[in-house]
């Protein structure tokens, strides 16, 4: 868990980012013995060297079916 926290709180000093995008695809997960959809929030950016980086991620709320 320490690796996750250090990733989430790291400085974003590889910028400036020439392109930044956010996406929230719905993923199926098991919750209480049934499959439900949740948003997997992902932010990505292209740094000054042209490399794509994951800037952050988080899980969203369950999606009502």
PDB file with one MODEL, atoms N, CA, C and O in Angstrom:
MODEL        1
ATOM      1  N   UNK A   1       0.805  -1.187   0.000  1.00  0.00           N
ATOM      2  CA  UNK A   1       0.000   0.000   0.000  1.00  0.00           C
ATOM      3  C   UNK A   1       0.858   1.265   0.000  1.00  0.00           C
ATOM      4  O   UNK A   1       0.430   2.317  -0.476  1.00  0.00           O
ATOM      5  N   UNK A   2       2.063   1.153   0.534  1.00  0.00           N
ATOM      6  CA  UNK A   2       2.967   2.300   0.564  1.00  0.00           C
ATOM      7  C   UNK A   2       3.325   2.760  -0.845  1.00  0.00           C
ATOM      8  O   UNK A   2       3.442   3.961  -1.090  1.00  0.00           O
ATOM      9  N   UNK A   3       3.501   1.816  -1.782  1.00  0.00           N
ATOM     10  CA  UNK A   3       3.823   2.172  -3.169  1.00  0.00           C
ATOM     11  C   UNK A   3       2.683   2.945  -3.812  1.00  0.00           C
ATOM     12  O   UNK A   3       2.920   3.888  -4.567  1.00  0.00           O
ATOM     13  N   UNK A   4       1.464   2.559  -3.523  1.00  0.00           N
ATOM     14  CA  UNK A   4       0.298   3.249  -4.091  1.00  0.00           C
ATOM     15  C   UNK A   4       0.234   4.679  -3.576  1.00  0.00           C
ATOM     16  O   UNK A   4       0.025   5.609  -4.354  1.00  0.00           O
ATOM     17  N   UNK A   5       0.412   4.860  -2.279  1.00  0.00           N
ATOM     18  CA  UNK A   5       0.350   6.208  -1.697  1.00  0.00           C
ATOM     19  C   UNK A   5       1.466   7.102  -2.229  1.00  0.00           C
ATOM     20  O   UNK A   5       1.233   8.280  -2.502  1.00  0.00           O
ATOM     21  N   UNK A   6       2.676   6.562  -2.381  1.00  0.00           N
ATOM     22  CA  UNK A   6       3.773   7.370  -2.913  1.00  0.00           C
ATOM     23  C   UNK A   6       3.528   7.745  -4.377  1.00  0.00           C
ATOM     24  O   UNK A   6       3.913   8.832  -4.808  1.00  0.00           O
ATOM     25  N   UNK A   7       2.888   6.853  -5.146  1.00  0.00           N
ATOM     26  CA  UNK A   7       2.534   7.170  -6.531  1.00  0.00           C
ATOM     27  C   UNK A   7       1.491   8.280  -6.573  1.00  0.00           C
ATOM     28  O   UNK A   7       1.604   9.208  -7.374  1.00  0.00           O
ATOM     29  N   UNK A   8       0.485   8.191  -5.722  1.00  0.00           N
ATOM     30  CA  UNK A   8      -0.616   9.159  -5.749  1.00  0.00           C
ATOM     31  C   UNK A   8      -0.202  10.539  -5.254  1.00  0.00           C
ATOM     32  O   UNK A   8      -0.834  11.529  -5.623  1.00  0.00           O
ATOM     33  N   UNK A   9       0.846  10.635  -4.425  1.00  0.00           N
ATOM     34  CA  UNK A   9       1.248  11.923  -3.860  1.00  0.00           C
ATOM     35  C   UNK A   9       2.555  12.455  -4.459  1.00  0.00           C
ATOM     36  O   UNK A   9       3.103  13.444  -3.972  1.00  0.00           O
ATOM     37  N   UNK A  10       3.053  11.803  -5.510  1.00  0.00           N
ATOM     38  CA  UNK A  10       4.321  12.240  -6.113  1.00  0.00           C
ATOM     39  C   UNK A  10       4.149  13.582  -6.820  1.00  0.00           C
ATOM     40  O   UNK A  10       3.050  13.889  -7.283  1.00  0.00           O
ATOM     41  N   UNK A  11       5.207  14.388  -6.916  1.00  0.00           N
ATOM     42  CA  UNK A  11       5.127  15.641  -7.671  1.00  0.00           C
ATOM     43  C   UNK A  11       5.089  15.353  -9.170  1.00  0.00           C
ATOM     44  O   UNK A  11       5.740  14.423  -9.646  1.00  0.00           O
ATOM     45  N   UNK A  12       4.341  16.137  -9.890  1.00  0.00           N
ATOM     46  CA  UNK A  12       4.251  15.976 -11.352  1.00  0.00           C
ATOM     47  C   UNK A  12       5.245  16.930 -12.009  1.00  0.00           C
ATOM     48  O   UNK A  12       4.855  17.858 -12.717  1.00  0.00           O
ATOM     49  N   UNK A  13       6.531  16.689 -11.764  1.00  0.00           N
ATOM     50  CA  UNK A  13       7.560  17.583 -12.262  1.00  0.00           C
ATOM     51  C   UNK A  13       8.132  17.184 -13.615  1.00  0.00           C
ATOM     52  O   UNK A  13       9.089  17.803 -14.081  1.00  0.00           O
ATOM     53  N   UNK A  14       7.565  16.160 -14.260  1.00  0.00           N
ATOM     54  CA  UNK A  14       8.025  15.774 -15.592  1.00  0.00           C
ATOM     55  C   UNK A  14       7.395  16.659 -16.666  1.00  0.00           C
ATOM     56  O   UNK A  14       7.714  16.512 -17.846  1.00  0.00           O
ATOM     57  N   UNK A  15       6.516  17.565 -16.281  1.00  0.00           N
ATOM     58  CA  UNK A  15       5.834  18.455 -17.216  1.00  0.00           C
ATOM     59  C   UNK A  15       6.774  19.509 -17.735  1.00  0.00           C
ATOM     60  O   UNK A  15       7.953  19.478 -17.382  1.00  0.00           O
ATOM     61  N   UNK A  16       6.331  20.430 -18.542  1.00  0.00           N
ATOM     62  CA  UNK A  16       4.905  20.650 -18.805  1.00  0.00           C
ATOM     63  C   UNK A  16       4.333  19.540 -19.681  1.00  0.00           C
ATOM     64  O   UNK A  16       5.025  18.956 -20.514  1.00  0.00           O
ATOM     65  N   UNK A  17       3.068  19.275 -19.468  1.00  0.00           N
ATOM     66  CA  UNK A  17       2.376  18.240 -20.227  1.00  0.00           C
ATOM     67  C   UNK A  17       1.706  18.885 -21.435  1.00  0.00           C
ATOM     68  O   UNK A  17       0.883  19.789 -21.291  1.00  0.00           O
ATOM     69  N   UNK A  18       2.068  18.410 -22.632  1.00  0.00           N
ATOM     70  CA  UNK A  18       1.533  18.999 -23.860  1.00  0.00           C
ATOM     71  C   UNK A  18       0.108  18.535 -24.141  1.00  0.00           C
ATOM     72  O   UNK A  18      -0.609  19.165 -24.919  1.00  0.00           O
ATOM     73  N   UNK A  19      -0.302  17.441 -23.513  1.00  0.00           N
ATOM     74  CA  UNK A  19      -1.655  16.921 -23.711  1.00  0.00           C
ATOM     75  C   UNK A  19      -2.054  16.201 -22.428  1.00  0.00           C
ATOM     76  O   UNK A  19      -1.290  15.390 -21.903  1.00  0.00           O
ATOM     77  N   UNK A  20      -3.237  16.495 -21.928  1.00  0.00           N
ATOM     78  CA  UNK A  20      -3.753  15.844 -20.720  1.00  0.00           C
ATOM     79  C   UNK A  20      -5.160  15.352 -21.034  1.00  0.00           C
ATOM     80  O   UNK A  20      -5.957  16.075 -21.634  1.00  0.00           O
ATOM     81  N   UNK A  21      -5.466  14.115 -20.626  1.00  0.00           N
ATOM     82  CA  UNK A  21      -6.794  13.547 -20.863  1.00  0.00           C
ATOM     83  C   UNK A  21      -7.282  12.834 -19.608  1.00  0.00           C
ATOM     84  O   UNK A  21      -6.490  12.318 -18.819  1.00  0.00           O
ATOM     85  N   UNK A  22      -8.589  12.818 -19.444  1.00  0.00           N
ATOM     86  CA  UNK A  22      -9.215  12.071 -18.350  1.00  0.00           C
ATOM     87  C   UNK A  22     -10.265  11.153 -18.960  1.00  0.00           C
ATOM     88  O   UNK A  22     -10.980  11.542 -19.884  1.00  0.00           O
ATOM     89  N   UNK A  23     -10.354   9.943 -18.441  1.00  0.00           N
ATOM     90  CA  UNK A  23     -11.314   8.969 -18.938  1.00  0.00           C
ATOM     91  C   UNK A  23     -11.904   8.240 -17.741  1.00  0.00           C
ATOM     92  O   UNK A  23     -11.270   8.146 -16.691  1.00  0.00           O
ATOM     93  N   UNK A  24     -13.108   7.729 -17.898  1.00  0.00           N
ATOM     94  CA  UNK A  24     -13.776   6.994 -16.819  1.00  0.00           C
ATOM     95  C   UNK A  24     -14.513   5.789 -17.386  1.00  0.00           C
ATOM     96  O   UNK A  24     -15.743   5.756 -17.376  1.00  0.00           O
ATOM     97  N   UNK A  25     -13.766   4.790 -17.883  1.00  0.00           N
ATOM     98  CA  UNK A  25     -14.443   3.596 -18.394  1.00  0.00           C
ATOM     99  C   UNK A  25     -15.117   2.824 -17.255  1.00  0.00           C
ATOM    100  O   UNK A  25     -14.649   2.844 -16.117  1.00  0.00           O
ATOM    101  N   UNK A  26     -16.205   2.156 -17.575  1.00  0.00           N
ATOM    102  CA  UNK A  26     -16.923   1.365 -16.581  1.00  0.00           C
ATOM    103  C   UNK A  26     -16.358  -0.047 -16.578  1.00  0.00           C
ATOM    104  O   UNK A  26     -16.273  -0.690 -17.624  1.00  0.00           O
ATOM    105  N   UNK A  27     -15.973  -0.527 -15.403  1.00  0.00           N
ATOM    106  CA  UNK A  27     -15.433  -1.868 -15.222  1.00  0.00           C
ATOM    107  C   UNK A  27     -16.387  -2.660 -14.338  1.00  0.00           C
ATOM    108  O   UNK A  27     -17.009  -2.098 -13.437  1.00  0.00           O
ATOM    109  N   UNK A  28     -16.505  -3.952 -14.588  1.00  0.00           N
ATOM    110  CA  UNK A  28     -17.337  -4.817 -13.756  1.00  0.00           C
ATOM    111  C   UNK A  28     -16.502  -5.352 -12.594  1.00  0.00           C
ATOM    112  O   UNK A  28     -15.408  -5.876 -12.801  1.00  0.00           O
ATOM    113  N   UNK A  29     -17.018  -5.218 -11.376  1.00  0.00           N
ATOM    114  CA  UNK A  29     -16.365  -5.750 -10.175  1.00  0.00           C
ATOM    115  C   UNK A  29     -17.398  -6.494  -9.340  1.00  0.00           C
ATOM    116  O   UNK A  29     -18.600  -6.260  -9.471  1.00  0.00           O
ATOM    117  N   UNK A  30     -16.930  -7.378  -8.492  1.00  0.00           N
ATOM    118  CA  UNK A  30     -17.831  -8.104  -7.597  1.00  0.00           C
ATOM    119  C   UNK A  30     -18.036  -7.283  -6.327  1.00  0.00           C
ATOM    120  O   UNK A  30     -17.082  -6.828  -5.696  1.00  0.00           O
ATOM    121  N   UNK A  31     -19.292  -7.110  -5.976  1.00  0.00           N
ATOM    122  CA  UNK A  31     -19.647  -6.359  -4.786  1.00  0.00           C
ATOM    123  C   UNK A  31     -20.837  -7.059  -4.137  1.00  0.00           C
ATOM    124  O   UNK A  31     -21.927  -7.087  -4.710  1.00  0.00           O
ATOM    125  N   UNK A  32     -20.640  -7.617  -2.962  1.00  0.00           N
ATOM    126  CA  UNK A  32     -21.720  -8.310  -2.290  1.00  0.00           C
ATOM    127  C   UNK A  32     -22.216  -9.536  -3.038  1.00  0.00           C
ATOM    128  O   UNK A  32     -23.407  -9.843  -2.986  1.00  0.00           O
ATOM    129  N   UNK A  33     -21.327 -10.249  -3.737  1.00  0.00           N
ATOM    130  CA  UNK A  33     -21.703 -11.456  -4.449  1.00  0.00           C
ATOM    131  C   UNK A  33     -22.321 -11.237  -5.811  1.00  0.00           C
ATOM    132  O   UNK A  33     -22.780 -12.193  -6.436  1.00  0.00           O
ATOM    133  N   UNK A  34     -22.348 -10.006  -6.290  1.00  0.00           N
ATOM    134  CA  UNK A  34     -22.884  -9.759  -7.632  1.00  0.00           C
ATOM    135  C   UNK A  34     -21.950  -8.826  -8.390  1.00  0.00           C
ATOM    136  O   UNK A  34     -21.167  -8.091  -7.788  1.00  0.00           O
ATOM    137  N   UNK A  35     -22.039  -8.863  -9.708  1.00  0.00           N
ATOM    138  CA  UNK A  35     -21.193  -8.013 -10.547  1.00  0.00           C
ATOM    139  C   UNK A  35     -21.877  -6.666 -10.747  1.00  0.00           C
ATOM    140  O   UNK A  35     -23.031  -6.600 -11.170  1.00  0.00           O
ATOM    141  N   UNK A  36     -21.152  -5.595 -10.439  1.00  0.00           N
ATOM    142  CA  UNK A  36     -21.668  -4.239 -10.635  1.00  0.00           C
ATOM    143  C   UNK A  36     -20.643  -3.431 -11.412  1.00  0.00           C
ATOM    144  O   UNK A  36     -19.456  -3.759 -11.404  1.00  0.00           O
ATOM    145  N   UNK A  37     -21.085  -2.397 -12.070  1.00  0.00           N
ATOM    146  CA  UNK A  37     -20.184  -1.530 -12.819  1.00  0.00           C
ATOM    147  C   UNK A  37     -19.699  -0.373 -11.957  1.00  0.00           C
ATOM    148  O   UNK A  37     -20.492   0.255 -11.256  1.00  0.00           O
ATOM    149  N   UNK A  38     -18.414  -0.092 -12.003  1.00  0.00           N
ATOM    150  CA  UNK A  38     -17.838   1.071 -11.325  1.00  0.00           C
ATOM    151  C   UNK A  38     -16.972   1.826 -12.324  1.00  0.00           C
ATOM    152  O   UNK A  38     -16.425   1.237 -13.256  1.00  0.00           O
ATOM    153  N   UNK A  39     -16.852   3.122 -12.123  1.00  0.00           N
ATOM    154  CA  UNK A  39     -15.991   3.936 -12.978  1.00  0.00           C
ATOM    155  C   UNK A  39     -14.553   3.801 -12.510  1.00  0.00           C
ATOM    156  O   UNK A  39     -14.274   3.910 -11.316  1.00  0.00           O
ATOM    157  N   UNK A  40     -13.649   3.568 -13.430  1.00  0.00           N
ATOM    158  CA  UNK A  40     -12.213   3.556 -13.149  1.00  0.00           C
ATOM    159  C   UNK A  40     -11.653   4.852 -13.730  1.00  0.00           C
ATOM    160  O   UNK A  40     -11.339   4.916 -14.919  1.00  0.00           O
ATOM    161  N   UNK A  41     -11.528   5.883 -12.897  1.00  0.00           N
ATOM    162  CA  UNK A  41     -11.076   7.193 -13.352  1.00  0.00           C
ATOM    163  C   UNK A  41      -9.566   7.162 -13.602  1.00  0.00           C
ATOM    164  O   UNK A  41      -8.800   6.749 -12.731  1.00  0.00           O
ATOM    165  N   UNK A  42      -9.137   7.600 -14.793  1.00  0.00           N
ATOM    166  CA  UNK A  42      -7.722   7.587 -15.157  1.00  0.00           C
ATOM    167  C   UNK A  42      -7.369   8.914 -15.824  1.00  0.00           C
ATOM    168  O   UNK A  42      -8.044   9.350 -16.756  1.00  0.00           O
ATOM    169  N   UNK A  43      -6.305   9.550 -15.336  1.00  0.00           N
ATOM    170  CA  UNK A  43      -5.789  10.773 -15.953  1.00  0.00           C
ATOM    171  C   UNK A  43      -4.429  10.462 -16.565  1.00  0.00           C
ATOM    172  O   UNK A  43      -3.557   9.911 -15.893  1.00  0.00           O
ATOM    173  N   UNK A  44      -4.243  10.808 -17.825  1.00  0.00           N
ATOM    174  CA  UNK A  44      -2.974  10.584 -18.515  1.00  0.00           C
ATOM    175  C   UNK A  44      -2.466  11.897 -19.102  1.00  0.00           C
ATOM    176  O   UNK A  44      -3.243  12.824 -19.335  1.00  0.00           O
ATOM    177  N   UNK A  45      -1.175  11.969 -19.334  1.00  0.00           N
ATOM    178  CA  UNK A  45      -0.594  13.159 -19.928  1.00  0.00           C
ATOM    179  C   UNK A  45       0.629  12.805 -20.756  1.00  0.00           C
ATOM    180  O   UNK A  45       1.301  11.810 -20.486  1.00  0.00           O
ATOM    181  N   UNK A  46       0.919  13.618 -21.764  1.00  0.00           N
ATOM    182  CA  UNK A  46       2.118  13.460 -22.579  1.00  0.00           C
ATOM    183  C   UNK A  46       3.128  14.491 -22.091  1.00  0.00           C
ATOM    184  O   UNK A  46       2.881  15.695 -22.159  1.00  0.00           O
ATOM    185  N   UNK A  47       4.279  14.005 -21.593  1.00  0.00           N
ATOM    186  CA  UNK A  47       5.270  14.922 -21.030  1.00  0.00           C
ATOM    187  C   UNK A  47       6.099  15.589 -22.131  1.00  0.00           C
ATOM    188  O   UNK A  47       5.885  15.345 -23.319  1.00  0.00           O
ATOM    189  N   UNK A  48       7.041  16.427 -21.722  1.00  0.00           N
ATOM    190  CA  UNK A  48       7.855  17.191 -22.677  1.00  0.00           C
ATOM    191  C   UNK A  48       8.709  16.297 -23.572  1.00  0.00           C
ATOM    192  O   UNK A  48       9.093  16.707 -24.668  1.00  0.00           O
ATOM    193  N   UNK A  49       9.014  15.061 -23.111  1.00  0.00           N
ATOM    194  CA  UNK A  49       9.793  14.127 -23.920  1.00  0.00           C
ATOM    195  C   UNK A  49       8.929  13.327 -24.881  1.00  0.00           C
ATOM    196  O   UNK A  49       9.457  12.533 -25.660  1.00  0.00           O
ATOM    197  N   UNK A  50       7.602  13.517 -24.847  1.00  0.00           N
ATOM    198  CA  UNK A  50       6.701  12.795 -25.734  1.00  0.00           C
ATOM    199  C   UNK A  50       6.231  11.460 -25.195  1.00  0.00           C
ATOM    200  O   UNK A  50       5.611  10.685 -25.924  1.00  0.00           O
ATOM    201  N   UNK A  51       6.515  11.175 -23.928  1.00  0.00           N
ATOM    202  CA  UNK A  51       6.109   9.907 -23.322  1.00  0.00           C
ATOM    203  C   UNK A  51       4.769  10.057 -22.608  1.00  0.00           C
ATOM    204  O   UNK A  51       4.511  11.065 -21.950  1.00  0.00           O
ATOM    205  N   UNK A  52       3.929   9.045 -22.746  1.00  0.00           N
ATOM    206  CA  UNK A  52       2.634   9.022 -22.081  1.00  0.00           C
ATOM    207  C   UNK A  52       2.814   8.588 -20.635  1.00  0.00           C
ATOM    208  O   UNK A  52       3.471   7.581 -20.371  1.00  0.00           O
ATOM    209  N   UNK A  53       2.244   9.327 -19.702  1.00  0.00           N
ATOM    210  CA  UNK A  53       2.333   9.004 -18.284  1.00  0.00           C
ATOM    211  C   UNK A  53       0.943   8.884 -17.697  1.00  0.00           C
ATOM    212  O   UNK A  53       0.030   9.607 -18.097  1.00  0.00           O
ATOM    213  N   UNK A  54       0.778   7.978 -16.756  1.00  0.00           N
ATOM    214  CA  UNK A  54      -0.453   7.947 -15.967  1.00  0.00           C
ATOM    215  C   UNK A  54      -0.255   8.938 -14.836  1.00  0.00           C
ATOM    216  O   UNK A  54       0.635   8.763 -14.003  1.00  0.00           O
ATOM    217  N   UNK A  55      -1.074   9.976 -14.799  1.00  0.00           N
ATOM    218  CA  UNK A  55      -0.929  11.025 -13.798  1.00  0.00           C
ATOM    219  C   UNK A  55      -1.680  10.698 -12.519  1.00  0.00           C
ATOM    220  O   UNK A  55      -1.299  11.150 -11.439  1.00  0.00           O
ATOM    221  N   UNK A  56      -2.740   9.918 -12.635  1.00  0.00           N
ATOM    222  CA  UNK A  56      -3.502   9.550 -11.452  1.00  0.00           C
ATOM    223  C   UNK A  56      -4.619   8.598 -11.807  1.00  0.00           C
ATOM    224  O   UNK A  56      -4.984   8.447 -12.973  1.00  0.00           O
ATOM    225  N   UNK A  57      -5.157   7.956 -10.781  1.00  0.00           N
ATOM    226  CA  UNK A  57      -6.280   7.044 -10.985  1.00  0.00           C
ATOM    227  C   UNK A  57      -7.082   6.946  -9.693  1.00  0.00           C
ATOM    228  O   UNK A  57      -6.564   7.193  -8.604  1.00  0.00           O
ATOM    229  N   UNK A  58      -8.353   6.584  -9.831  1.00  0.00           N
ATOM    230  CA  UNK A  58      -9.223   6.420  -8.669  1.00  0.00           C
ATOM    231  C   UNK A  58     -10.431   5.593  -9.104  1.00  0.00           C
ATOM    232  O   UNK A  58     -10.739   5.504 -10.292  1.00  0.00           O
ATOM    233  N   UNK A  59     -11.093   5.004  -8.151  1.00  0.00           N
ATOM    234  CA  UNK A  59     -12.332   4.270  -8.421  1.00  0.00           C
ATOM    235  C   UNK A  59     -13.517   5.158  -8.097  1.00  0.00           C
ATOM    236  O   UNK A  59     -13.526   5.858  -7.084  1.00  0.00           O
ATOM    237  N   UNK A  60     -14.520   5.124  -8.970  1.00  0.00           N
ATOM    238  CA  UNK A  60     -15.721   5.910  -8.762  1.00  0.00           C
ATOM    239  C   UNK A  60     -16.819   5.103  -8.107  1.00  0.00           C
ATOM    240  O   UNK A  60     -16.588   3.986  -7.643  1.00  0.00           O
ATOM    241  N   UNK A  61     -18.003   5.664  -8.068  1.00  0.00           N
ATOM    242  CA  UNK A  61     -19.166   5.043  -7.469  1.00  0.00           C
ATOM    243  C   UNK A  61     -19.693   3.914  -8.343  1.00  0.00           C
ATOM    244  O   UNK A  61     -19.384   3.843  -9.532  1.00  0.00           O
ATOM    245  N   UNK A  62     -20.487   3.036  -7.749  1.00  0.00           N
ATOM    246  CA  UNK A  62     -21.166   1.986  -8.510  1.00  0.00           C
ATOM    247  C   UNK A  62     -22.153   2.618  -9.474  1.00  0.00           C
ATOM    248  O   UNK A  62     -22.769   3.640  -9.174  1.00  0.00           O
ATOM    249  N   UNK A  63     -22.294   1.996 -10.635  1.00  0.00           N
ATOM    250  CA  UNK A  63     -23.216   2.477 -11.651  1.00  0.00           C
ATOM    251  C   UNK A  63     -24.543   1.741 -11.474  1.00  0.00           C
ATOM    252  O   UNK A  63     -24.568   0.512 -11.412  1.00  0.00           O
ATOM    253  N   UNK A  64     -25.632   2.480 -11.394  1.00  0.00           N
ATOM    254  CA  UNK A  64     -26.950   1.848 -11.257  1.00  0.00           C
ATOM    255  C   UNK A  64     -27.327   1.170 -12.559  1.00  0.00           C
ATOM    256  O   UNK A  64     -27.207   1.770 -13.627  1.00  0.00           O
ATOM    257  N   UNK A  65     -27.782  -0.071 -12.488  1.00  0.00           N
ATOM    258  CA  UNK A  65     -28.158  -0.808 -13.694  1.00  0.00           C
ATOM    259  C   UNK A  65     -29.646  -0.722 -13.937  1.00  0.00           C
ATOM    260  O   UNK A  65     -30.146  -1.285 -14.911  1.00  0.00           O
TER     261      UNK A  65
ENDMDL
END
